[in-house]
Amino acid sequence: MIINHVKANHFKNYELLSLSFSPDCNVIYGLNGSGKTNLLDLIHFLCLGKSYFSITDKQAVNYAFDFFRLEADLESDESERLKIAVSVPSSGRKKIWRNGDAVKKNTELLGLIPIVCIVPDDIELIKGSSIVRRKFMDRVLCQLSKDYTNALINYERALKQKLALLKNTSSIHELDHVLIQTYDELLWKHGKVINAARYHFCKTFEPKFDEMYNDIAGKNEKADIHYESNFSIDTFLSDSKENREIDFYTKRVRKGTHRDDVVFKVNSQNVRKFASQGQIKTFIYALKFSEYLFLSDQSERRPILLLDDIFEKLDKARLQHLFELMTSSRFGQIFITDTEQNRSIQLLKELNISYFSFRVENNIISQSNG
């Protein structure tokens, strides 16, 4: 997919924007805090109908106004034209339009415009809790399967209802076992869809990831992704019943796909515990680039790639290698933010890659073509 043009009114620190983009590479540069990341988030909002970051829709409204509106003109690799518009009032409901027709909910956009983001906080994929790694799988699979998306929504709803029942019941003797069994059956029904999809994803994703890791690292190391789950299709209902009393007293649900995790290893050693900083960076780039190629293969559309300030503290040789990789024919339209004007642009010139550059300063974006 390619974004040709965007318009924005009152989105975050921007009052008005109207920008055209290169189909190849777009470099957004400026000082830290100038709003470079907000432009990437604007693109993410148009592709998936929500922010990439943990903020509500209304938190993206410019503080001086009571709404924001975004519009984009896009085209697919087959030159199919697409128009997306999003409007969010500070009070009221978000509205989304696809080619002028109203879209009822965000999930209708999933898979339409595949997108991959690489941000500094991605180190939490390695260092953070299992929630971050589950979200990584969910973000990929939700862009590929409406069945997975629906199962995830329904599972989380049933889990929330079960937790509320556990927390709002004052005594174990007062617990409604019929109702909690109903929730367990819903968790089993939707959990088995989630569990199967995640297992298949990791199995399919791992060979691509291993290849990408060694390509970036420039040496032969065995990188592994191992999916761990305490959810069993055959025993989940009996396991849940057996743990019901413990769940009640701890106010937590011990069994289910909401406790899944992914273990990352290099040469059979846990990356989280034993990897060097260089291996961790390589692991993250490999994960994200493999996510891109996986989505591209599965959806038969090249995603949009967003890279936010990820080149700090990289030496020239590694930086050049990454640019050679992501500007190859396997990748499509790219958006890069950088605190330095010349770092990314010089590499693109050396690789003979066409680009547009955008300078962000005082909430104004000025454009030039390279």
C-alpha positions as CSV (number, residue, x, y, z in Angstrom):
1,M,0.0,0.0,0.0
2,I,1.1,3.6,-0.6
3,I,-0.2,6.8,1.0
4,N,-0.1,9.5,-1.6
5,H,-1.6,12.4,0.3
6,V,-2.9,13.2,3.8
7,K,-4.9,16.1,5.3
8,A,-5.3,16.8,9.0
9,N,-7.2,19.3,11.1
10,H,-6.4,19.6,14.8
11,F,-4.5,16.4,15.3
12,K,-2.2,16.5,18.4
13,N,0.2,19.4,18.0
14,Y,-0.9,20.2,14.4
15,E,-3.6,22.6,13.5
16,L,-3.6,22.1,9.7
17,L,-1.6,19.7,7.5
18,S,-1.7,18.9,3.8
19,L,1.2,16.6,2.7
20,S,2.1,14.5,-0.3
21,F,4.4,11.6,0.1
22,S,7.0,9.7,-1.9
23,P,6.0,6.1,-2.8
24,D,9.5,5.1,-1.8
25,C,11.0,6.8,1.3
26,N,9.9,9.7,3.5
27,V,12.3,11.2,6.0
28,I,10.8,13.4,8.8
29,Y,13.5,15.2,10.8
30,G,13.5,17.7,13.7
31,L,14.4,18.1,17.3
32,N,13.1,15.7,20.0
33,G,9.6,16.8,21.0
34,S,8.9,18.7,17.7
35,G,6.1,16.3,16.7
36,K,7.8,13.9,14.3
37,T,6.3,10.9,16.0
38,N,2.8,12.5,15.9
39,L,3.0,12.5,12.1
40,L,3.7,8.7,12.1
41,D,0.8,8.2,14.6
42,L,-1.4,10.2,12.2
43,I,-0.6,7.7,9.5
44,H,-1.2,4.8,11.8
45,F,-4.6,6.3,12.8
46,L,-5.6,6.4,9.2
47,C,-4.6,2.8,8.5
48,L,-6.1,1.2,11.6
49,G,-8.5,3.8,13.0
50,K,-6.6,4.2,16.3
51,S,-3.3,5.4,17.8
52,Y,-0.3,3.2,17.9
53,F,0.3,4.3,21.5
54,S,-1.7,3.8,24.6
55,I,-3.9,6.9,24.4
56,T,-7.6,7.3,23.8
57,D,-8.9,8.8,20.6
58,K,-9.9,12.0,22.3
59,Q,-6.4,12.5,23.7
60,A,-5.3,13.0,20.1
61,V,-7.5,16.1,19.7
62,N,-5.4,19.3,19.7
63,Y,-6.0,21.0,23.1
64,A,-7.2,24.3,21.4
65,F,-10.0,22.6,19.5
66,D,-12.9,20.2,20.0
67,F,-12.3,17.7,17.2
68,F,-9.8,16.4,14.8
69,R,-10.3,15.1,11.2
70,L,-7.9,13.1,9.1
71,E,-8.1,12.2,5.4
72,A,-5.9,10.1,3.2
73,D,-5.6,9.1,-0.5
74,L,-4.0,5.7,-1.0
75,E,-3.4,3.1,-3.6
76,S,-2.7,-0.6,-3.5
77,D,0.2,-2.3,-5.3
78,E,-2.4,-3.0,-8.1
79,S,-3.2,0.7,-8.4
80,E,-6.6,0.4,-6.7
81,R,-7.5,3.8,-5.3
82,L,-8.7,4.2,-1.7
83,K,-9.9,7.1,0.4
84,I,-10.0,7.0,4.2
85,A,-11.4,9.7,6.5
86,V,-11.5,9.7,10.3
87,S,-13.3,12.3,12.5
88,V,-13.0,12.3,16.3
89,P,-14.9,14.9,18.4
90,S,-13.8,15.7,22.0
91,S,-17.3,14.6,23.0
92,G,-19.3,12.1,20.9
93,R,-18.4,9.1,18.8
94,K,-15.6,8.6,16.3
95,K,-16.6,8.3,12.6
96,I,-14.7,6.5,9.9
97,W,-15.4,6.6,6.1
98,R,-14.0,4.3,3.4
99,N,-14.5,5.7,-0.1
100,G,-17.3,7.9,1.3
101,D,-19.2,5.1,3.0
102,A,-19.4,4.9,6.8
103,V,-17.4,2.3,8.5
104,K,-19.2,1.0,11.7
105,K,-16.1,0.0,13.7
106,N,-12.3,-0.1,13.6
107,T,-12.2,-3.8,12.9
108,E,-13.5,-3.2,9.4
109,L,-10.2,-1.5,8.5
110,L,-8.0,-4.4,9.7
111,G,-6.1,-5.9,6.9
112,L,-7.2,-3.2,4.4
113,I,-4.0,-1.2,4.9
114,P,-1.4,-3.4,6.6
115,I,1.2,-1.4,8.6
116,V,4.3,-2.2,10.7
117,C,5.8,0.2,13.3
118,I,9.3,0.2,14.8
119,V,9.7,2.5,17.8
120,P,12.3,2.8,20.6
121,D,9.8,1.2,23.1
122,D,10.0,-2.0,21.1
123,I,12.7,-3.0,23.5
124,E,9.8,-4.0,25.8
125,L,9.2,-6.9,23.5
126,I,12.4,-8.4,25.1
127,K,12.5,-6.7,28.5
128,G,8.8,-6.2,29.2
129,S,6.0,-8.4,30.4
130,S,4.2,-11.1,28.5
131,I,1.4,-8.6,27.7
132,V,3.7,-6.9,25.2
133,R,4.5,-10.1,23.4
134,R,0.9,-11.2,23.2
135,K,0.0,-7.8,21.8
136,F,2.8,-8.3,19.2
137,M,1.1,-11.5,18.0
138,D,-2.4,-10.0,18.2
139,R,-1.4,-7.0,16.1
140,V,-0.2,-9.2,13.3
141,L,-3.0,-11.8,13.4
142,C,-5.8,-9.2,13.7
143,Q,-4.6,-7.6,10.4
144,L,-4.9,-11.0,8.7
145,S,-8.0,-12.7,10.2
146,K,-11.4,-11.3,11.2
147,D,-12.2,-14.6,12.9
148,Y,-9.1,-14.1,15.1
149,T,-10.1,-10.5,15.8
150,N,-13.7,-11.5,16.8
151,A,-12.4,-14.4,19.0
152,L,-10.0,-12.0,20.8
153,I,-12.8,-9.4,21.4
154,N,-15.2,-12.1,22.7
155,Y,-12.5,-13.8,24.8
156,E,-11.5,-10.5,26.5
157,R,-15.2,-9.7,27.1
158,A,-15.8,-13.0,28.8
159,L,-12.6,-12.7,30.8
160,K,-13.6,-9.3,32.0
161,Q,-17.1,-10.6,33.1
162,K,-15.6,-13.5,34.9
163,L,-13.1,-11.3,36.8
164,A,-15.9,-8.9,37.7
165,L,-17.9,-11.8,39.1
166,L,-14.9,-13.0,41.2
167,K,-14.2,-9.5,42.5
168,N,-17.8,-8.7,43.3
169,T,-18.7,-11.9,45.2
170,S,-17.9,-11.5,48.9
171,S,-17.9,-15.2,49.8
172,I,-16.8,-18.4,48.1
173,H,-20.1,-19.9,49.2
174,E,-22.0,-17.2,47.3
175,L,-20.2,-17.7,44.0
176,D,-22.6,-18.4,41.1
177,H,-21.1,-21.6,39.7
178,V,-23.6,-21.8,36.9
179,L,-22.7,-18.3,35.6
180,I,-18.9,-18.8,36.0
181,Q,-19.2,-22.1,34.1
182,T,-20.9,-20.1,31.3
183,Y,-17.9,-17.7,31.2
184,D,-15.5,-20.7,31.2
185,E,-17.3,-22.2,28.2
186,L,-17.0,-18.9,26.4
187,L,-13.3,-18.7,27.2
188,W,-12.9,-22.2,25.9
189,K,-14.8,-21.5,22.7
190,H,-12.9,-18.4,21.8
191,G,-9.6,-19.4,23.4
192,K,-9.2,-22.4,21.2
193,V,-9.4,-20.1,18.1
194,I,-6.8,-17.8,19.6
195,N,-4.5,-20.6,20.7
196,A,-4.5,-22.4,17.4
197,A,-3.8,-19.2,15.5
198,R,-0.9,-18.2,17.7
199,Y,0.7,-21.7,17.5
200,H,0.4,-21.6,13.7
201,F,1.8,-18.0,13.6
202,C,4.9,-18.9,15.6
203,K,5.5,-22.0,13.6
204,T,5.2,-20.2,10.3
205,F,6.9,-17.1,11.4
206,E,10.0,-18.7,13.0
207,P,11.9,-19.8,9.8
208,K,11.4,-16.3,8.2
209,F,12.6,-14.7,11.4
210,D,15.6,-16.9,11.8
211,E,16.7,-16.0,8.2
212,M,16.1,-12.3,8.8
213,Y,18.1,-12.4,12.1
214,N,21.1,-13.9,10.5
215,D,20.8,-11.5,7.5
216,I,20.9,-8.5,9.9
217,A,23.5,-9.9,12.3
218,G,25.8,-10.9,9.4
219,K,26.7,-14.2,11.1
220,N,25.1,-17.6,11.7
221,E,23.3,-17.7,15.0
222,K,20.2,-19.8,15.7
223,A,17.4,-17.6,16.7
224,D,14.2,-19.2,18.1
225,I,10.7,-18.2,18.9
226,H,8.9,-20.5,21.3
227,Y,5.2,-20.1,22.1
228,E,4.2,-21.0,25.7
229,S,0.6,-21.5,26.8
230,N,-1.2,-23.1,29.7
231,F,-4.4,-23.4,27.6
232,S,-5.4,-26.9,26.7
233,I,-8.4,-27.5,24.5
234,D,-8.9,-31.0,26.1
235,T,-8.6,-30.0,29.7
236,F,-9.3,-26.3,29.9
237,L,-12.8,-26.6,31.4
238,S,-11.7,-29.1,34.0
239,D,-8.6,-27.1,34.8
240,S,-10.7,-24.0,35.3
241,K,-13.1,-25.8,37.6
242,E,-10.1,-27.2,39.6
243,N,-8.6,-23.6,39.9
244,R,-12.0,-21.9,40.7
245,E,-11.3,-21.5,44.5
246,I,-7.8,-20.2,43.9
247,D,-9.1,-17.8,41.3
248,F,-11.7,-16.6,43.8
249,Y,-9.2,-15.8,46.5
250,T,-6.5,-14.3,44.3
251,K,-9.1,-12.5,42.1
252,R,-7.2,-13.7,39.0
253,V,-7.9,-16.2,36.3
254,R,-5.0,-18.7,36.2
255,K,-5.8,-20.6,33.1
256,G,-6.3,-19.3,29.6
257,T,-4.7,-17.7,26.6
258,H,-4.6,-14.3,28.4
259,R,-1.5,-15.8,30.1
260,D,0.3,-16.9,26.9
261,D,3.9,-15.8,26.4
262,V,6.6,-16.1,23.7
263,V,10.2,-17.0,24.7
264,F,12.9,-15.5,22.5
265,K,16.2,-17.4,22.3
266,V,19.6,-17.0,20.5
267,N,21.8,-20.1,20.4
268,S,19.4,-21.7,23.0
269,Q,19.9,-18.9,25.5
270,N,17.0,-16.7,26.6
271,V,17.5,-13.3,25.0
272,R,15.9,-11.5,27.9
273,K,18.5,-12.9,30.3
274,F,21.7,-13.4,28.4
275,A,21.7,-11.4,25.1
276,S,24.1,-8.5,24.6
277,Q,22.7,-5.0,23.6
278,G,23.7,-5.7,20.0
279,Q,21.9,-9.0,20.0
280,I,18.8,-7.4,21.5
281,K,18.8,-4.6,18.8
282,T,19.3,-7.2,16.1
283,F,16.5,-9.3,17.6
284,I,14.0,-6.4,17.5
285,Y,14.9,-5.4,13.9
286,A,14.6,-9.0,12.8
287,L,11.2,-9.4,14.6
288,K,9.8,-6.2,13.0
289,F,11.2,-6.8,9.5
290,S,9.9,-10.4,9.7
291,E,6.5,-9.1,10.8
292,Y,6.5,-6.9,7.7
293,L,7.4,-9.8,5.3
294,F,4.9,-12.1,7.0
295,L,2.1,-9.6,6.6
296,S,3.2,-9.0,3.0
297,D,3.1,-12.7,2.2
298,Q,-0.1,-13.5,4.0
299,S,-2.1,-10.4,2.8
300,E,-0.4,-10.2,-0.6
301,R,-0.1,-6.4,0.1
302,R,3.2,-4.7,1.1
303,P,2.6,-2.9,4.4
304,I,3.5,0.6,5.1
305,L,6.6,0.7,7.3
306,L,7.0,3.4,10.0
307,L,10.4,3.8,11.8
308,D,10.5,6.2,14.7
309,D,14.0,7.4,15.9
310,I,15.5,3.9,15.8
311,F,18.9,4.8,14.4
312,E,20.4,6.5,17.4
313,K,23.6,4.8,18.6
314,L,24.0,2.7,15.5
315,D,27.4,2.7,13.8
316,K,27.6,3.7,10.1
317,A,28.1,0.1,8.8
318,R,25.1,-1.3,10.7
319,L,23.0,1.7,9.7
320,Q,23.9,1.2,6.0
321,H,23.1,-2.5,6.2
322,L,19.7,-1.8,7.6
323,F,19.0,0.8,4.9
324,E,20.1,-1.6,2.2
325,L,17.7,-4.2,3.6
326,M,14.6,-2.1,4.0
327,T,15.0,-0.2,0.7
328,S,15.2,-3.5,-1.2
329,S,12.4,-4.6,-3.5
330,R,10.9,-6.7,-0.7
331,F,9.8,-3.6,1.1
332,G,7.4,-0.8,0.0
333,Q,6.7,2.7,1.3
334,I,8.7,3.8,4.3
335,F,8.5,6.7,6.8
336,I,11.5,7.5,8.9
337,T,11.9,10.0,11.7
338,D,15.4,11.2,12.6
339,T,16.8,14.0,14.8
340,E,19.5,14.6,12.2
341,Q,18.7,15.9,8.8
342,N,21.6,14.4,6.9
343,R,22.1,11.0,8.4
344,S,19.2,9.2,6.7
345,I,19.2,11.4,3.6
346,Q,22.9,10.8,2.9
347,L,22.4,7.0,3.0
348,L,19.4,7.2,0.7
349,K,21.4,9.2,-1.8
350,E,24.3,6.7,-1.7
351,L,21.7,3.9,-2.4
352,N,20.1,6.0,-5.1
353,I,16.7,5.8,-3.4
354,S,14.2,8.5,-4.2
355,Y,12.8,10.3,-1.1
356,F,10.8,13.3,0.2
357,S,12.0,15.0,3.3
358,F,10.0,16.9,5.9
359,R,11.3,19.4,8.4
360,V,9.3,19.6,11.6
361,E,9.7,22.9,13.6
362,N,7.3,25.0,15.7
363,N,4.3,22.7,14.8
364,I,5.0,23.4,11.1
365,I,6.1,20.8,8.5
366,S,8.0,22.0,5.5
367,Q,8.5,19.6,2.6
368,S,11.2,19.1,-0.1
369,N,11.7,16.4,-2.6
370,G,15.0,14.4,-3.1
